[in-house]
Amino acid sequence: MHFWQLYIIGFLALSLLGSCKQSYQQVLKSNDLEYKYEMAKKYYNKKDYYKALPIFEELMNIYKGTKSVEKIYYYYAYCFYGQGEYLMAAYHFKNLANTYPNGEYAEECNYMYAYTQYVLSPLPSLDQTYTLKAVEAFQLFINLYPSSEKVSLCNDYIDKMRATLIQKDFNSAKLYYDLGYYRAANISFDNLLKTYPDLENKEAAYFYKLRSNYYFALNSIEEKQEERLLKTLAAYKEFSKRFPESKLQKEAKNILDSSDKLLNKIKSNDRS
């Protein structure tokens, strides 16, 4: 390709870019509100949320207190969502639903508020504030709109986030155990089993509860050992009753035998 052809192509591209920029500036400066609204929707439909957002924001302020503002606000909230600004989107979806509880977009915005919290929900290893908010928001949606076609989807999301919360709590309890904080591990596994009775890895949780009881007793002062070893025996009975065919039964039985020996030794010392 010749130099003059490249020059012409470059010149046309720059001219087109300048024209587009000038055109957008003309929209922003226009006093024709209907024209601005239509152009904002045009940018929105093209997923050019960066351009649509300031126009919708201006129109919201102008139409404040009128019926028109509800739909403008709807587009405005979705502009944040489209840009991946989920915190801002969540705020505006919730605010729109609260401001117009009987409005055209109330159901959708209540759902989108819950969904944006779900999108913000992190991996089990991180803080689960948004996961808890999402579960609460989805449950509220189900309560508000029990006949909605989205109820089944909400329940699916709740199940996914519940699994995340369970994994988070299990990992936290296991970390206490790995670090040698056996009392904290015992309490954490106990709480985990009470909070989530349908826990999938229940066998592992009961076994770590048994182990943490045992090691907590071993590391206790003499005055406390007997009481804590008795709790270890109770933990063994519970584990053995629930999982009689467990592959961990052999190790559990070793813990039982060791606890019995220590208890007999303590009782023998008390009698002497």
C-alpha contacts under 8 A as a table, 3 or more apart, distances in Angstrom:
res1	aa1	res2	aa2	distance
1	M	5	Q	6.54
1	M	6	L	7.07
2	H	5	Q	5.34
2	H	6	L	6.58
3	F	6	L	5.17
3	F	7	Y	6.16
4	W	7	Y	4.92
4	W	8	I	6.23
5	Q	8	I	5.18
5	Q	9	I	6.29
6	L	9	I	5.15
6	L	10	G	6.09
7	Y	10	G	5.16
7	Y	11	F	6.03
8	I	11	F	5.01
8	I	12	L	6.11
9	I	12	L	5.20
9	I	13	A	6.19
10	G	13	A	5.13
10	G	14	L	6.21
11	F	14	L	5.24
11	F	15	S	6.08
12	L	15	S	4.98
12	L	16	L	6.07
13	A	16	L	5.13
13	A	17	L	6.17
14	L	17	L	5.04
14	L	18	G	6.07
15	S	18	G	5.12
15	S	19	S	6.04
16	L	19	S	4.97
16	L	20	C	6.18
17	L	20	C	5.18
17	L	21	K	6.22
18	G	21	K	5.08
18	G	22	Q	6.01
19	S	22	Q	5.03
19	S	23	S	5.97
20	C	23	S	4.99
20	C	24	Y	6.26
21	K	24	Y	5.25
21	K	25	Q	6.30
22	Q	25	Q	5.09
22	Q	26	Q	6.19
23	S	26	Q	5.03
23	S	27	V	6.44
24	Y	27	V	5.05
24	Y	28	L	6.37
24	Y	51	K	7.96
25	Q	28	L	5.06
25	Q	29	K	6.17
26	Q	29	K	5.12
26	Q	30	S	5.89
27	V	30	S	5.18
27	V	35	Y	7.85
27	V	36	K	6.09
27	V	39	M	7.39
28	L	36	K	7.41
28	L	55	I	6.87
30	S	33	L	7.56
30	S	36	K	7.13
32	D	35	Y	5.32
32	D	36	K	6.29
33	L	36	K	4.96
33	L	37	Y	6.12
33	L	59	L	7.55
34	E	37	Y	5.08
34	E	38	E	6.24
35	Y	38	E	5.19
35	Y	39	M	6.12
36	K	39	M	5.11
36	K	40	A	6.01
36	K	55	I	6.93
37	Y	40	A	5.07
37	Y	41	K	6.29
37	Y	55	I	7.47
37	Y	56	F	7.29
37	Y	59	L	7.48
38	E	41	K	5.16
38	E	42	K	6.17
39	M	42	K	4.82
39	M	43	Y	6.21
39	M	52	A	7.88
40	A	43	Y	5.18
40	A	44	Y	6.07
40	A	51	K	7.45
40	A	52	A	4.67
40	A	53	L	7.67
40	A	55	I	6.05
40	A	56	F	6.59
41	K	44	Y	4.82
41	K	45	N	6.00
41	K	52	A	7.05
42	K	45	N	5.21
42	K	46	K	6.34
43	Y	46	K	5.12
43	Y	47	K	6.28
43	Y	48	D	4.98
43	Y	49	Y	6.61
43	Y	51	K	6.45
43	Y	52	A	5.39
44	Y	47	K	4.90
44	Y	48	D	5.51
44	Y	49	Y	5.50
44	Y	52	A	5.62
44	Y	75	Y	7.83
44	Y	79	C	7.30
45	N	48	D	7.43
47	K	82	G	7.24
48	D	51	K	5.78
48	D	52	A	6.43
49	Y	52	A	4.87
49	Y	53	L	5.72
49	Y	79	C	5.14
49	Y	80	F	7.59
49	Y	82	G	6.63
49	Y	83	Q	6.56
50	Y	53	L	5.68
50	Y	54	P	7.61
50	Y	79	C	7.69
50	Y	83	Q	7.61
51	K	54	P	6.54
51	K	55	I	7.28
52	A	55	I	5.50
52	A	56	F	6.28
52	A	79	C	7.29
53	L	56	F	5.30
53	L	57	E	6.14
53	L	76	Y	6.08
53	L	79	C	6.00
53	L	80	F	7.86
54	P	57	E	4.94
54	P	58	E	6.17
55	I	58	E	5.16
55	I	59	L	6.22
56	F	59	L	5.02
56	F	60	M	6.03
56	F	72	I	6.14
56	F	73	Y	7.39
56	F	75	Y	7.31
56	F	76	Y	5.80
57	E	60	M	5.13
57	E	61	N	6.59
57	E	76	Y	6.82
58	E	61	N	5.38
58	E	62	I	6.40
59	L	62	I	4.97
59	L	63	Y	5.94
59	L	69	V	7.76
59	L	72	I	7.25
60	M	63	Y	5.28
60	M	64	K	5.70
60	M	69	V	5.61
60	M	72	I	6.28
60	M	73	Y	6.58
61	N	64	K	5.19
63	Y	66	T	5.61
63	Y	68	S	6.48
63	Y	69	V	5.53
64	K	69	V	5.94
65	G	69	V	7.13
66	T	69	V	5.87
67	K	70	E	6.22
68	S	71	K	6.00
68	S	72	I	6.64
69	V	72	I	4.98
69	V	73	Y	5.89
70	E	73	Y	5.16
70	E	74	Y	6.24
70	E	96	L	7.59
70	E	100	Y	7.69
71	K	74	Y	4.89
71	K	75	Y	6.49
72	I	75	Y	5.29
72	I	76	Y	6.16
73	Y	76	Y	4.77
73	Y	77	A	6.14
73	Y	96	L	7.15
74	Y	77	A	5.39
74	Y	78	Y	6.45
74	Y	93	F	7.73
74	Y	96	L	7.33
74	Y	105	Y	7.41
75	Y	78	Y	5.13
75	Y	79	C	6.21
76	Y	79	C	5.17
76	Y	80	F	6.98
77	A	80	F	5.54
77	A	81	Y	6.62
77	A	88	M	7.82
77	A	89	A	5.33
77	A	92	H	5.38
77	A	93	F	6.04
78	Y	81	Y	4.79
78	Y	82	G	5.91
78	Y	89	A	6.68
79	C	82	G	5.02
79	C	83	Q	6.26
79	C	89	A	7.84
80	F	83	Q	5.13
80	F	84	G	6.36
80	F	85	E	5.10
80	F	86	Y	6.75
80	F	88	M	6.31
80	F	89	A	5.06
81	Y	84	G	5.13
81	Y	85	E	5.61
81	Y	86	Y	5.57
81	Y	88	M	7.80
81	Y	89	A	5.12
82	G	85	E	7.53
85	E	88	M	5.68
85	E	89	A	6.16
86	Y	89	A	4.79
86	Y	90	A	5.85
86	Y	116	T	5.80
86	Y	117	Q	7.81
86	Y	119	V	7.73
86	Y	120	L	7.18
87	L	90	A	5.17
87	L	91	Y	6.31
87	L	116	T	7.48
87	L	117	Q	7.96
87	L	120	L	7.98
88	M	91	Y	5.14
88	M	92	H	6.30
89	A	92	H	5.25
89	A	93	F	6.00
89	A	113	Y	7.63
89	A	116	T	7.32
90	A	93	F	5.19
90	A	94	K	6.13
90	A	112	M	7.25
90	A	113	Y	4.78
90	A	114	A	7.76
90	A	116	T	5.72
90	A	117	Q	7.01
91	Y	94	K	5.36
91	Y	95	N	6.08
91	Y	113	Y	7.45
92	H	95	N	4.88
92	H	96	L	5.88
93	F	96	L	5.22
93	F	97	A	6.22
93	F	109	C	4.92
93	F	110	N	6.72
93	F	112	M	6.55
93	F	113	Y	5.42
94	K	97	A	5.15
94	K	98	N	6.12
94	K	109	C	6.51
94	K	110	N	6.20
94	K	113	Y	5.68
95	N	98	N	5.08
95	N	99	T	5.91
96	L	99	T	5.09
96	L	100	Y	6.04
96	L	106	A	7.16
96	L	109	C	7.00
97	A	100	Y	5.33
97	A	101	P	5.30
97	A	103	G	7.74
97	A	105	Y	7.09
97	A	106	A	4.50
97	A	107	E	7.39
97	A	109	C	5.68
97	A	110	N	6.01
98	N	101	P	5.29
98	N	106	A	7.72
100	Y	103	G	4.86
100	Y	105	Y	7.98
100	Y	106	A	6.43
101	P	106	A	5.50
102	N	106	A	6.36
103	G	106	A	5.41
104	E	107	E	7.79
105	Y	108	E	5.35
105	Y	109	C	5.92
106	A	109	C	5.23
106	A	110	N	6.09
107	E	110	N	5.25
107	E	111	Y	6.31
107	E	141	F	7.92
107	E	145	Y	7.50
108	E	111	Y	5.14
108	E	112	M	6.11
109	C	112	M	4.86
109	C	113	Y	5.97
110	N	113	Y	5.18
110	N	114	A	6.52
110	N	137	A	7.82
110	N	141	F	6.42
111	Y	114	A	5.22
111	Y	115	Y	6.16
111	Y	137	A	7.91
111	Y	138	F	7.05
111	Y	141	F	6.37
112	M	115	Y	4.81
112	M	116	T	5.98
113	Y	116	T	5.36
113	Y	117	Q	6.50
113	Y	137	A	7.32
114	A	117	Q	5.25
114	A	118	Y	6.35
114	A	133	K	7.71
114	A	134	A	5.11
114	A	135	V	7.68
114	A	137	A	4.85
114	A	138	F	5.41
114	A	141	F	7.92
115	Y	118	Y	4.85
115	Y	119	V	6.22
115	Y	134	A	6.94
115	Y	138	F	7.78
116	T	119	V	4.93
116	T	120	L	6.24
116	T	134	A	7.86
117	Q	120	L	5.04
117	Q	121	S	6.23
117	Q	130	Y	5.52
117	Q	131	T	6.80
117	Q	133	K	6.46
117	Q	134	A	4.82
118	Y	121	S	4.98
118	Y	130	Y	6.92
118	Y	131	T	6.20
118	Y	134	A	5.22
118	Y	135	V	7.98
118	Y	157	Y	7.77
118	Y	161	M	7.98
120	L	130	Y	6.13
120	L	131	T	7.64
121	S	128	Q	6.67
121	S	129	T	7.71
121	S	130	Y	5.05
121	S	131	T	4.78
121	S	134	A	7.71
122	P	125	S	7.95
122	P	126	L	6.16
122	P	127	D	7.24
122	P	128	Q	6.71
122	P	130	Y	7.71
122	P	131	T	7.39
123	L	126	L	5.70
123	L	164	T	7.36
124	P	127	D	7.63
124	P	128	Q	7.31
124	P	164	T	5.42
124	P	165	L	6.74
124	P	167	Q	6.15
124	P	168	K	4.75
125	S	168	K	6.18
125	S	171	N	7.83
128	Q	131	T	5.03
128	Q	132	L	6.31
128	Q	165	L	7.27
129	T	132	L	5.32
129	T	133	K	6.30
130	Y	133	K	4.88
130	Y	134	A	5.97
131	T	134	A	5.05
131	T	135	V	6.23
131	T	161	M	6.24
131	T	165	L	7.74
132	L	135	V	5.18
132	L	136	E	6.22
133	K	136	E	5.15
133	K	137	A	6.02
134	A	137	A	4.97
134	A	138	F	6.00
134	A	158	I	7.92
135	V	138	F	5.28
135	V	139	Q	6.10
135	V	157	Y	7.92
135	V	158	I	5.53
135	V	161	M	7.00
135	V	162	R	7.88
136	E	139	Q	5.15
136	E	140	L	6.14
137	A	140	L	5.03
137	A	141	F	6.19
138	F	141	F	4.99
138	F	142	I	6.29
138	F	154	C	5.68
138	F	155	N	7.69
138	F	157	Y	7.99
138	F	158	I	7.06
139	Q	142	I	5.08
139	Q	143	N	6.27
139	Q	154	C	7.61
139	Q	158	I	7.94
140	L	143	N	5.01
140	L	144	L	6.09
141	F	144	L	5.06
141	F	145	Y	5.87
141	F	146	P	7.83
141	F	151	V	7.86
142	I	145	Y	5.24
142	I	146	P	5.08
142	I	148	S	7.79
142	I	151	V	5.72
142	I	154	C	7.33
143	N	146	P	5.68
145	Y	148	S	5.34
145	Y	151	V	7.71
146	P	151	V	6.67
147	S	151	V	7.31
148	S	151	V	5.62
149	E	152	S	6.92
150	K	153	L	5.16
150	K	154	C	6.14
151	V	154	C	4.99
151	V	155	N	6.27
152	S	155	N	5.17
152	S	156	D	6.37
153	L	156	D	5.04
153	L	157	Y	6.35
154	C	157	Y	5.14
154	C	158	I	6.17
155	N	158	I	4.97
155	N	159	D	6.18
156	D	159	D	5.15
156	D	160	K	6.35
157	Y	160	K	5.06
157	Y	161	M	6.20
158	I	161	M	5.17
158	I	162	R	5.91
159	D	162	R	5.03
159	D	163	A	6.23
160	K	163	A	5.19
160	K	164	T	6.47
161	M	164	T	4.85
161	M	165	L	6.22
162	R	165	L	5.03
162	R	166	I	6.13
163	A	166	I	5.06
163	A	167	Q	6.14
164	T	167	Q	5.13
164	T	168	K	6.12
165	L	168	K	4.98
165	L	169	D	6.20
166	I	169	D	5.19
166	I	170	F	6.05
166	I	192	L	7.64
166	I	196	Y	7.51
166	I	199	L	7.67
167	Q	170	F	5.04
167	Q	171	N	5.98
168	K	171	N	5.21
168	K	172	S	6.18
169	D	172	S	5.07
169	D	173	A	6.23
169	D	188	S	7.71
169	D	192	L	6.71
170	F	173	A	5.20
170	F	174	K	6.10
170	F	189	F	7.21
170	F	192	L	7.03
170	F	205	A	7.70
171	N	174	K	5.01
171	N	175	L	6.02
172	S	175	L	5.07
172	S	176	Y	6.47
172	S	188	S	7.79
173	A	176	Y	5.24
173	A	177	Y	6.47
173	A	184	A	7.53
173	A	185	A	5.00
173	A	186	N	7.78
173	A	188	S	5.14
173	A	189	F	5.87
174	K	177	Y	4.96
174	K	178	D	6.12
174	K	185	A	6.73
174	K	208	Y	7.80
175	L	178	D	4.99
175	L	179	L	6.09
175	L	185	A	7.80
176	Y	179	L	5.22
176	Y	180	G	6.27
176	Y	181	Y	5.01
176	Y	182	Y	6.63
176	Y	184	A	6.26
176	Y	185	A	4.98
177	Y	180	G	5.15
177	Y	181	Y	5.64
177	Y	182	Y	5.50
177	Y	184	A	7.83
177	Y	185	A	5.17
177	Y	208	Y	7.85
177	Y	212	S	6.67
178	D	181	Y	7.60
181	Y	184	A	5.57
181	Y	185	A	6.15
182	Y	185	A	4.85
182	Y	186	N	5.98
182	Y	212	S	4.82
182	Y	213	N	6.94
182	Y	215	Y	6.49
182	Y	216	F	5.17
183	R	186	N	5.14
183	R	187	I	6.31
183	R	212	S	6.83
183	R	213	N	7.23
183	R	216	F	5.91
184	A	187	I	5.19
184	A	188	S	6.02
185	A	188	S	5.03
185	A	189	F	6.08
185	A	209	K	7.31
185	A	212	S	6.24
186	N	189	F	5.35
186	N	190	D	6.08
186	N	208	Y	7.63
186	N	209	K	5.17
186	N	210	L	7.92
186	N	212	S	5.38
186	N	213	N	6.14
187	I	190	D	5.08
187	I	191	N	6.11
188	S	191	N	5.12
188	S	192	L	6.05
189	F	192	L	4.91
189	F	193	L	6.23
189	F	205	A	6.00
189	F	206	Y	7.40
189	F	208	Y	7.29
189	F	209	K	5.79
190	D	193	L	5.30
190	D	194	K	6.34
190	D	209	K	6.84
191	N	194	K	5.07
191	N	195	T	5.94
192	L	195	T	5.23
192	L	196	Y	5.96
192	L	205	A	7.98
193	L	196	Y	5.33
193	L	197	P	5.61
193	L	199	L	7.05
193	L	202	K	7.32
193	L	205	A	7.31
193	L	206	Y	7.95
194	K	197	P	5.84
196	Y	199	L	5.32
198	D	202	K	7.83
199	L	202	K	5.29
201	N	204	A	5.60
201	N	205	A	6.57
202	K	205	A	5.04
202	K	206	Y	6.20
203	E	206	Y	5.32
203	E	207	F	6.17
203	E	239	F	7.74
203	E	243	F	7.06
204	A	207	F	5.04
204	A	208	Y	6.12
205	A	208	Y	5.23
205	A	209	K	6.11
206	Y	209	K	4.93
206	Y	210	L	6.25
206	Y	235	A	7.83
206	Y	239	F	5.99
207	F	210	L	5.01
207	F	211	R	6.22
207	F	239	F	6.64
207	F	248	L	7.81
207	F	252	A	7.63
208	Y	211	R	4.92
208	Y	212	S	5.89
209	K	212	S	5.25
209	K	213	N	6.13
209	K	235	A	7.15
210	L	213	N	5.21
210	L	214	Y	6.29
210	L	232	T	6.12
210	L	235	A	5.19
210	L	236	Y	6.05
210	L	239	F	7.55
210	L	252	A	7.79
211	R	214	Y	5.07
211	R	215	Y	6.22
211	R	255	I	7.70
212	S	215	Y	5.24
212	S	216	F	5.82
213	N	216	F	5.17
213	N	217	A	6.20
213	N	228	R	7.05
213	N	229	L	7.57
213	N	231	K	6.91
213	N	232	T	5.24
213	N	235	A	7.55
214	Y	217	A	5.17
214	Y	218	L	6.28
214	Y	228	R	7.67
214	Y	229	L	6.59
214	Y	232	T	5.45
214	Y	255	I	7.16
214	Y	259	S	7.46
215	Y	218	L	4.91
215	Y	219	N	6.19
216	F	219	N	5.31
216	F	220	S	6.23
216	F	228	R	7.48
217	A	220	S	5.15
217	A	224	K	7.54
217	A	225	Q	5.27
217	A	226	E	7.83
217	A	228	R	5.01
217	A	229	L	5.63
217	A	232	T	7.80
218	L	225	Q	6.92
220	S	224	K	6.06
220	S	225	Q	5.68
221	I	224	K	5.57
221	I	225	Q	6.25
222	E	225	Q	5.18
222	E	226	E	7.63
223	E	226	E	7.22
224	K	227	E	5.68
224	K	228	R	6.36
225	Q	228	R	5.19
225	Q	229	L	5.93
226	E	229	L	5.14
226	E	230	L	6.24
226	E	263	L	6.23
226	E	266	I	7.12
227	E	230	L	5.30
227	E	231	K	6.60
228	R	231	K	5.00
228	R	232	T	6.33
229	L	232	T	4.81
229	L	233	L	6.36
229	L	259	S	6.06
229	L	263	L	6.98
230	L	233	L	5.06
230	L	234	A	6.36
231	K	234	A	4.96
231	K	235	A	6.13
232	T	235	A	4.96
232	T	236	Y	6.17
232	T	256	L	7.76
232	T	259	S	7.38
233	L	236	Y	5.00
233	L	237	K	6.27
233	L	256	L	6.36
233	L	259	S	7.22
234	A	237	K	5.13
234	A	238	E	6.28
235	A	238	E	5.15
235	A	239	F	6.19
236	Y	239	F	5.09
236	Y	240	S	5.95
236	Y	252	A	6.74
236	Y	253	K	7.94
236	Y	256	L	6.68
237	K	240	S	5.14
237	K	241	K	5.95
238	E	241	K	5.25
238	E	242	R	6.22
239	F	242	R	5.30
239	F	243	F	5.92
239	F	244	P	7.83
240	S	243	F	5.26
240	S	244	P	5.09
240	S	249	Q	7.09
240	S	252	A	7.99
241	K	244	P	5.82
243	F	246	S	5.25
244	P	249	Q	7.17
245	E	249	Q	7.24
246	S	249	Q	5.40
247	K	250	K	7.08
248	L	251	E	5.51
248	L	252	A	6.15
249	Q	252	A	4.87
249	Q	253	K	5.95
250	K	253	K	5.11
250	K	254	N	6.37
251	E	254	N	5.00
251	E	255	I	6.41
252	A	255	I	5.11
252	A	256	L	6.32
253	K	256	L	4.87
253	K	257	D	6.16
254	N	257	D	5.12
254	N	258	S	6.09
255	I	258	S	5.16
255	I	259	S	6.02
256	L	259	S	5.14
256	L	260	D	6.14
257	D	260	D	5.11
257	D	261	K	6.26
258	S	261	K	5.18
258	S	262	L	6.31
259	S	262	L	5.17
259	S	263	L	6.12
260	D	263	L	5.08
260	D	264	N	6.15
261	K	264	N	5.17
261	K	265	K	6.17
262	L	265	K	5.03
262	L	266	I	6.16
263	L	266	I	5.08
263	L	267	K	6.17
264	N	267	K	5.11
264	N	268	S	5.99
265	K	268	S	5.01
265	K	269	N	6.19
266	I	269	N	5.19
266	I	270	D	6.25
267	K	270	D	5.00
267	K	271	R	6.37
268	S	271	R	5.26
268	S	272	S	6.42
269	N	272	S	5.21
